[in-house]
Amino acid sequence: MKKQNKFSPEVRERAVRMVQEHRGEYPSLWATIESIAPKIGCVPQTLNEWVRKHEVDTGTRDGVTSAERERVKELERENRELRKANEILKLASAFFAQAELDRRLK
């Protein structure tokens, strides 16, 4: 079951932008996040995830981007479908091969 996102993409973007804009006013990134999170209405850990995700997506942090992650999920889904189709084709092929043998033996 996929959890419902409480915050819209616009709110997330604004929150990340606020962290970036006010970063220099605090001794650490975490202190910045702890200050801004309550203003957004989320816990600091959530805002920290948004900031990290933004950094990966913009290339300022190593990791798998959202687009790459989505592409991998898409390829995995396609792979599952193809494996199922292959299995069905194998079974059908075996069935028809057996039917042909039975017909020849009569």
Summary of the structure (lengths in Angstrom):
residues: 106
radius of gyration: 25.7
end to end distance: 54.1
largest distance: 89.2
contacts: 225
relative contact order: 0.07
helix: 78%
strand: 0%
